[in-house]
Amino acid sequence: MKKMLLWIGALIVGVVLGWLGIAWLDGLMNFVAMVYTRLFQLLAVPTIVLAVVSTFATFGSQGSGKIFGRTVTYTLLTTLSAAIVGALLYVVIAPGNLPAEAISQGTEVVEMAPQQSVYSHILGVIPNNIIRPFLEGNVLSLLLIAFAVGIGLSKLPDTDNKATVIKGILGLQELLFLLIRWLIWTLPLGIVAFSAQLAAQVSGGVIADSLGKYVLVILGGNALQFFIILPLFLLARGLNPIRVLGKMMPAVLMALFTKSSAATLPVTMETAEKRLGVKQRIARFVLPICTTVNMNGCAAFILVTSLFVMQNGGMDITPVTIALWTVIAVISAIGNAGVPMGCYFLTLSLMSGIGAPVGIMGIILPIYTVIDMVETAENVWSDSCVCAMTDKDLKSEI
């Protein structure tokens, strides 16, 4: 409780500093926020790799298979439900088309659209160098390496050499979590910086009014998924949603400010183990995987934004179109990186690939800061739900 009050106090202080509109102070807060984001991203990569390797190596493939199966099942169900909620709201609220001159003002974003084929994307996931994925922070490639190493260790005969390797991995993991605890201890300073950064953007006119219905669909869908759909999943598994959310609130707040589920991962794991009481082995296996593939907010954003862009491009939005893009959104979200603006650039790439008027993405860009915050908080809340449900399902087995 003391930590939560301290974080809320830091949030209030940051908002006040951001609203002051002092240039040098805004610059300082941006710098501090970037420092914290980089530090959490630094710890996130080894956290993911060591967690997956140690879990497979110590559980064996059969035990890990049970956890992995439930993780993937819950991930697909929650991500699909988020996309369906977004689709239903889009039909009900029915955002209108933007003026042609407004669309033309956003055309400079076309230059930002990455051109990449499906084959190139898949090849980009398959590592050809064991060092490069670590340098680039390619989470999917790192997961492939971690799976291979972890399963390989589980299949090796029990020898002194195997025991030494596993002890070394577990020792590195303990050291990593010590560093994470130190960073979390200083986090109030980071929260001041993150909230000041956001307050400065809002007071500077970043939030626009021209896309009211579109924003309502996005944020409304996130709110429904956050407060209704995910709690229903928890209730179905016999868990108290209010208790789970209360325990995981530090991670959800951290995600809100960093706009990166990968950067938030160390806090999410620490919170799940220490506050929620999830078994260490389950938390350290489920959450790194969820950070990579469980993207509820991203699925809704990709679907709603794609429909909005295509509609403004003169394409008919039929039930078949919505159903098709629901599937595309879910698949795309699962492969998206848990980094700031990952969903934005993925959607931009998809729209560019079908020849839709991607200039609209330039109009969306100024308000994406808030959308990205809400989406990331929802993603981490969904990760927490999947972790809690998996822990509940396997508590008697593992």
C-alpha positions as CSV (number, residue, x, y, z in Angstrom):
1,M,0.0,0.0,0.0
2,K,2.8,2.4,0.8
3,K,4.4,1.8,-2.5
4,M,1.1,2.4,-4.3
5,L,0.6,5.7,-2.5
6,L,4.1,6.7,-3.4
7,W,3.6,5.9,-7.0
8,I,0.3,7.9,-7.1
9,G,2.0,10.8,-5.5
10,A,4.8,10.6,-8.1
11,L,2.1,10.6,-10.8
12,I,0.5,13.8,-9.4
13,V,3.8,15.6,-9.1
14,G,4.7,14.6,-12.7
15,V,1.4,15.9,-14.1
16,V,1.9,19.2,-12.3
17,L,5.4,19.6,-13.7
18,G,4.2,18.7,-17.2
19,W,1.4,21.3,-17.1
20,L,3.9,24.1,-16.1
21,G,5.1,24.2,-19.7
22,I,8.7,25.0,-18.8
23,A,10.9,24.0,-21.8
24,W,14.0,23.0,-19.9
25,L,11.9,21.0,-17.4
26,D,10.1,19.2,-20.2
27,G,13.4,18.3,-21.8
28,L,14.7,17.0,-18.5
29,M,11.6,14.8,-17.9
30,N,11.8,13.5,-21.5
31,F,15.5,12.5,-20.8
32,V,14.7,10.8,-17.5
33,A,11.7,8.9,-19.1
34,M,13.9,7.7,-21.9
35,V,16.6,6.6,-19.4
36,Y,14.0,4.4,-17.5
37,T,12.6,3.0,-20.8
38,R,16.1,2.0,-22.0
39,L,16.9,0.4,-18.6
40,F,13.8,-1.7,-18.5
41,Q,14.3,-2.7,-22.2
42,L,17.9,-3.7,-21.2
43,L,16.6,-6.0,-18.5
44,A,13.7,-7.3,-20.5
45,V,15.7,-9.2,-23.1
46,P,17.8,-11.4,-20.7
47,T,14.6,-11.8,-18.6
48,I,12.8,-13.4,-21.5
49,V,15.6,-15.7,-22.5
50,L,16.6,-16.8,-19.1
51,A,13.0,-17.4,-18.0
52,V,12.1,-19.6,-20.9
53,V,15.4,-21.5,-20.9
54,S,15.3,-22.2,-17.1
55,T,11.7,-23.3,-17.2
56,F,12.1,-25.8,-20.0
57,A,15.4,-27.0,-18.6
58,T,14.1,-27.6,-15.0
59,F,10.5,-28.6,-15.9
60,G,11.2,-30.9,-18.8
61,S,9.3,-30.8,-22.0
62,Q,6.1,-32.4,-20.7
63,G,5.6,-30.0,-17.8
64,S,6.4,-27.0,-20.0
65,G,4.1,-28.3,-22.6
66,K,1.1,-28.1,-20.2
67,I,2.0,-24.5,-19.3
68,F,2.6,-23.6,-22.9
69,G,-0.6,-25.1,-24.1
70,R,-2.7,-23.2,-21.6
71,T,-0.8,-20.0,-22.3
72,V,-1.4,-20.2,-26.0
73,T,-5.1,-21.1,-25.6
74,Y,-5.9,-18.3,-23.2
75,T,-3.9,-15.9,-25.4
76,L,-5.8,-16.8,-28.5
77,L,-9.2,-16.5,-26.7
78,T,-8.5,-13.1,-25.1
79,T,-6.9,-11.7,-28.3
80,L,-9.8,-12.9,-30.4
81,S,-12.4,-11.5,-28.0
82,A,-10.6,-8.1,-28.0
83,A,-10.8,-8.0,-31.8
84,I,-14.5,-9.0,-31.8
85,V,-15.3,-6.3,-29.3
86,G,-13.6,-3.7,-31.5
87,A,-15.5,-4.9,-34.6
88,L,-18.9,-4.8,-32.8
89,L,-18.2,-1.2,-31.5
90,Y,-17.1,-0.1,-35.0
91,V,-20.4,-1.3,-36.5
92,V,-22.5,0.3,-33.7
93,I,-20.7,3.6,-33.5
94,A,-20.0,3.8,-37.2
95,P,-17.2,6.4,-37.6
96,G,-17.7,8.6,-40.6
97,N,-15.3,9.6,-43.3
98,L,-12.7,12.3,-43.0
99,P,-12.6,15.3,-45.3
100,A,-10.4,14.7,-48.4
101,E,-8.2,17.7,-47.5
102,A,-7.6,16.3,-44.0
103,I,-6.4,13.0,-45.5
104,S,-4.0,14.7,-47.8
105,Q,-2.4,16.5,-44.9
106,G,-1.3,13.2,-43.4
107,T,0.3,11.8,-46.5
108,E,3.9,12.4,-45.3
109,V,3.5,9.3,-43.1
110,V,3.6,7.2,-46.3
111,E,7.4,7.5,-46.1
112,M,7.4,5.9,-42.7
113,A,5.6,2.7,-44.0
114,P,7.9,-0.3,-43.9
115,Q,7.7,-2.4,-47.1
116,Q,8.1,-6.1,-46.1
117,S,6.6,-9.3,-47.6
118,V,5.3,-12.1,-45.5
119,Y,8.3,-14.3,-46.4
120,S,10.7,-11.5,-45.4
121,H,8.9,-11.2,-42.1
122,I,9.2,-14.9,-41.4
123,L,12.8,-15.0,-42.4
124,G,13.4,-12.0,-40.0
125,V,12.2,-14.2,-37.1
126,I,14.5,-17.1,-37.9
127,P,18.0,-16.2,-36.6
128,N,21.1,-16.8,-38.6
129,N,23.4,-15.4,-36.0
130,I,23.1,-16.1,-32.2
131,I,24.3,-12.6,-31.2
132,R,22.2,-10.4,-33.6
133,P,18.8,-11.1,-32.0
134,F,20.2,-9.9,-28.7
135,L,21.6,-6.8,-30.3
136,E,18.4,-6.0,-32.1
137,G,16.1,-7.1,-29.3
138,N,14.2,-9.4,-31.7
139,V,12.0,-11.1,-29.2
140,L,10.5,-13.8,-31.5
141,S,14.0,-14.8,-32.6
142,L,15.1,-14.9,-28.9
143,L,12.2,-17.1,-28.0
144,L,13.1,-19.6,-30.8
145,I,16.7,-19.7,-29.4
146,A,15.4,-20.0,-25.8
147,F,13.0,-22.8,-26.7
148,A,15.7,-24.7,-28.5
149,V,18.3,-24.4,-25.7
150,G,15.8,-25.1,-22.9
151,I,14.3,-28.2,-24.6
152,G,17.9,-29.3,-25.4
153,L,18.9,-29.1,-21.8
154,S,15.8,-31.0,-20.7
155,K,16.7,-33.8,-23.0
156,L,20.4,-34.1,-21.9
157,P,21.2,-37.0,-19.5
158,D,21.6,-35.9,-15.9
159,T,25.3,-35.2,-15.5
160,D,27.5,-32.8,-13.6
161,N,27.9,-30.7,-16.7
162,K,24.2,-30.3,-17.2
163,A,23.7,-29.5,-13.5
164,T,26.5,-26.8,-13.8
165,V,24.9,-25.2,-16.8
166,I,21.4,-25.1,-15.2
167,K,22.9,-23.7,-11.9
168,G,24.7,-21.0,-13.9
169,I,21.4,-20.0,-15.7
170,L,19.5,-19.9,-12.4
171,G,22.3,-17.9,-10.8
172,L,22.2,-15.4,-13.6
173,Q,18.4,-15.2,-13.2
174,E,18.8,-14.4,-9.5
175,L,21.3,-11.7,-10.3
176,L,19.0,-10.2,-12.9
177,F,16.0,-10.1,-10.5
178,L,18.3,-8.3,-7.9
179,L,19.0,-5.6,-10.5
180,I,15.2,-5.4,-11.3
181,R,14.4,-4.9,-7.6
182,W,17.0,-2.1,-7.5
183,L,15.4,-0.4,-10.5
184,I,11.9,-0.8,-9.2
185,W,13.1,0.9,-5.9
186,T,13.9,4.1,-7.9
187,L,10.8,3.9,-10.0
188,P,8.9,6.9,-8.4
189,L,11.4,9.1,-10.2
190,G,10.6,7.5,-13.5
191,I,6.8,7.8,-12.9
192,V,7.3,11.6,-12.3
193,A,9.1,11.8,-15.6
194,F,6.6,9.7,-17.6
195,S,3.6,11.5,-16.3
196,A,5.2,14.9,-16.8
197,Q,6.0,13.9,-20.4
198,L,2.4,12.9,-21.1
199,A,0.9,16.1,-19.4
200,A,3.2,18.3,-21.5
201,Q,2.0,16.5,-24.7
202,V,-1.7,16.9,-23.8
203,S,-1.3,20.6,-22.8
204,G,0.6,21.2,-26.0
205,G,-2.4,20.2,-28.1
206,V,-1.4,16.6,-29.0
207,I,-5.0,15.4,-28.4
208,A,-7.2,16.2,-31.3
209,D,-11.0,16.3,-31.6
210,S,-11.4,15.5,-35.3
211,L,-11.4,11.7,-34.9
212,G,-13.9,11.5,-32.0
213,K,-15.9,8.5,-33.1
214,Y,-12.8,6.6,-34.1
215,V,-11.1,7.3,-30.8
216,L,-14.3,6.3,-29.0
217,V,-14.3,2.9,-30.7
218,I,-10.7,2.3,-29.8
219,L,-10.8,3.4,-26.2
220,G,-14.3,2.0,-25.7
221,G,-13.2,-1.4,-26.9
222,N,-10.2,-1.3,-24.7
223,A,-12.3,-0.3,-21.7
224,L,-14.8,-3.1,-22.4
225,Q,-12.0,-5.7,-22.7
226,F,-10.2,-4.4,-19.6
227,F,-13.2,-4.1,-17.2
228,I,-15.7,-6.7,-18.5
229,I,-14.3,-9.3,-20.9
230,L,-11.0,-10.2,-19.1
231,P,-12.7,-10.2,-15.6
232,L,-15.3,-12.6,-17.1
233,F,-12.4,-14.9,-18.1
234,L,-11.1,-14.8,-14.5
235,L,-14.5,-15.4,-13.0
236,A,-14.9,-18.4,-15.3
237,R,-11.8,-19.9,-13.8
238,G,-12.9,-19.2,-10.2
239,L,-10.6,-16.1,-9.7
240,N,-11.6,-12.7,-8.2
241,P,-10.9,-10.1,-10.8
242,I,-10.8,-7.2,-8.3
243,R,-8.2,-9.0,-6.2
244,V,-6.1,-9.9,-9.3
245,L,-6.2,-6.4,-10.7
246,G,-5.4,-4.9,-7.3
247,K,-2.4,-7.1,-6.9
248,M,-1.1,-6.5,-10.5
249,M,-1.8,-2.7,-10.5
250,P,1.9,-1.7,-10.2
251,A,2.6,-3.6,-13.5
252,V,-0.5,-2.1,-15.2
253,L,0.5,1.4,-14.2
254,M,4.0,0.8,-15.3
255,A,2.8,-0.3,-18.7
256,L,0.6,2.8,-19.0
257,F,3.6,5.1,-18.7
258,T,6.3,3.1,-20.6
259,K,4.0,2.2,-23.5
260,S,6.0,-1.0,-23.8
261,S,4.9,-4.4,-22.5
262,A,8.4,-5.7,-23.0
263,A,9.9,-2.9,-20.9
264,T,7.3,-3.6,-18.3
265,L,8.0,-7.3,-18.2
266,P,10.5,-7.2,-15.2
267,V,7.9,-5.4,-13.1
268,T,5.1,-7.7,-14.3
269,M,7.0,-10.8,-13.2
270,E,8.1,-9.3,-9.9
271,T,4.5,-8.2,-9.2
272,A,2.9,-11.6,-10.2
273,E,5.3,-13.5,-7.9
274,K,5.5,-11.2,-4.9
275,R,2.0,-9.7,-4.8
276,L,-0.3,-12.1,-6.7
277,G,1.4,-15.2,-5.4
278,V,1.8,-17.0,-8.8
279,K,4.3,-19.8,-8.7
280,Q,7.7,-18.5,-9.7
281,R,8.2,-21.1,-12.4
282,I,4.9,-20.4,-14.0
283,A,5.3,-16.6,-13.8
284,R,8.7,-16.7,-15.4
285,F,7.5,-19.0,-18.2
286,V,4.1,-17.6,-19.0
287,L,4.8,-13.8,-18.8
288,P,7.7,-13.7,-21.2
289,I,5.7,-15.6,-23.8
290,C,2.6,-13.4,-23.2
291,T,4.7,-10.3,-23.6
292,T,5.5,-11.5,-27.1
293,V,2.2,-12.9,-28.4
294,N,-0.6,-11.8,-26.1
295,M,-1.6,-8.4,-27.6
296,N,-5.3,-7.7,-26.9
297,G,-5.1,-3.9,-27.4
298,C,-3.0,-4.3,-30.5
299,A,-5.5,-6.7,-32.1
300,A,-8.3,-4.2,-31.6
301,F,-6.3,-1.3,-32.8
302,I,-5.2,-3.1,-36.0
303,L,-8.7,-4.1,-36.8
304,V,-10.5,-0.8,-36.1
305,T,-7.8,1.3,-37.7
306,S,-7.7,-0.9,-40.8
307,L,-11.4,-0.7,-41.2
308,F,-11.4,3.1,-40.7
309,V,-8.6,3.6,-43.2
310,M,-10.1,1.3,-45.8
311,Q,-13.5,2.9,-45.4
312,N,-12.0,6.4,-46.0
313,G,-10.4,4.9,-49.1
314,G,-13.8,4.1,-50.6
315,M,-13.7,0.3,-49.8
316,D,-17.0,-1.4,-48.8
317,I,-16.9,-2.6,-45.2
318,T,-19.1,-5.7,-45.3
319,P,-19.5,-8.4,-42.7
320,V,-17.2,-10.6,-44.7
321,T,-14.5,-7.8,-44.7
322,I,-14.9,-7.4,-41.0
323,A,-14.6,-11.1,-40.4
324,L,-11.5,-11.4,-42.6
325,W,-9.7,-8.5,-41.0
326,T,-10.6,-9.8,-37.6
327,V,-8.5,-12.9,-38.3
328,I,-5.8,-10.8,-39.9
329,A,-5.7,-8.5,-36.9
330,V,-5.4,-11.4,-34.4
331,I,-2.6,-13.1,-36.4
332,S,-0.7,-9.8,-36.9
333,A,-1.1,-8.8,-33.2
334,I,0.4,-12.1,-32.0
335,G,3.5,-11.5,-34.1
336,N,3.9,-7.9,-33.1
337,A,6.8,-6.7,-30.9
338,G,5.9,-5.4,-27.5
339,V,7.5,-2.0,-28.0
340,P,6.2,1.5,-28.2
341,M,4.3,2.2,-31.5
342,G,4.7,-1.4,-32.6
343,C,0.9,-1.7,-33.5
344,Y,1.0,1.6,-35.3
345,F,3.8,0.7,-37.7
346,L,2.4,-2.8,-38.2
347,T,-1.0,-1.3,-39.2
348,L,0.8,1.2,-41.4
349,S,2.6,-1.6,-43.2
350,L,-0.7,-3.6,-43.7
351,M,-2.5,-0.6,-45.2
352,S,0.4,0.3,-47.4
353,G,0.4,-3.3,-48.7
354,I,-3.2,-3.1,-49.9
355,G,-3.0,0.4,-51.3
356,A,-5.2,2.0,-48.7
357,P,-4.9,5.8,-48.1
358,V,-2.2,5.6,-45.4
359,G,-2.2,9.4,-45.1
360,I,-4.9,8.9,-42.6
361,M,-2.3,7.3,-40.3
362,G,-0.7,10.7,-40.2
363,I,-3.9,12.2,-38.7
364,I,-4.0,9.4,-36.2
365,L,-0.4,9.8,-35.2
366,P,-0.8,12.8,-32.8
367,I,-3.4,11.0,-30.7
368,Y,-1.6,7.6,-30.7
369,T,0.3,8.5,-27.6
370,V,-2.8,8.1,-25.5
371,I,-4.1,5.1,-27.5
372,D,-0.7,3.4,-27.1
373,M,-0.7,3.9,-23.3
374,V,-4.2,2.4,-22.9
375,E,-3.4,-0.5,-25.2
376,T,-0.2,-1.4,-23.4
377,A,-1.9,-1.3,-20.0
378,E,-4.6,-3.6,-21.4
379,N,-2.0,-5.9,-22.9
380,V,-0.2,-6.3,-19.5
381,W,-3.5,-6.7,-17.7
382,S,-4.3,-9.5,-20.2
383,D,-0.9,-11.1,-19.6
384,S,-1.6,-11.0,-15.9
385,C,-5.0,-12.7,-16.4
386,V,-3.5,-15.5,-18.6
387,C,-0.7,-16.0,-16.0
388,A,-3.2,-16.1,-13.1
389,M,-5.5,-18.5,-14.9
390,T,-2.7,-20.8,-15.9
391,D,-1.4,-20.8,-12.3
392,K,-4.9,-21.7,-11.1
393,D,-5.3,-24.5,-13.6
394,L,-1.9,-26.2,-12.9
395,K,-1.6,-25.5,-9.2
396,S,-2.3,-29.1,-8.2
397,E,-0.1,-30.5,-11.0
398,I,3.1,-28.5,-10.8
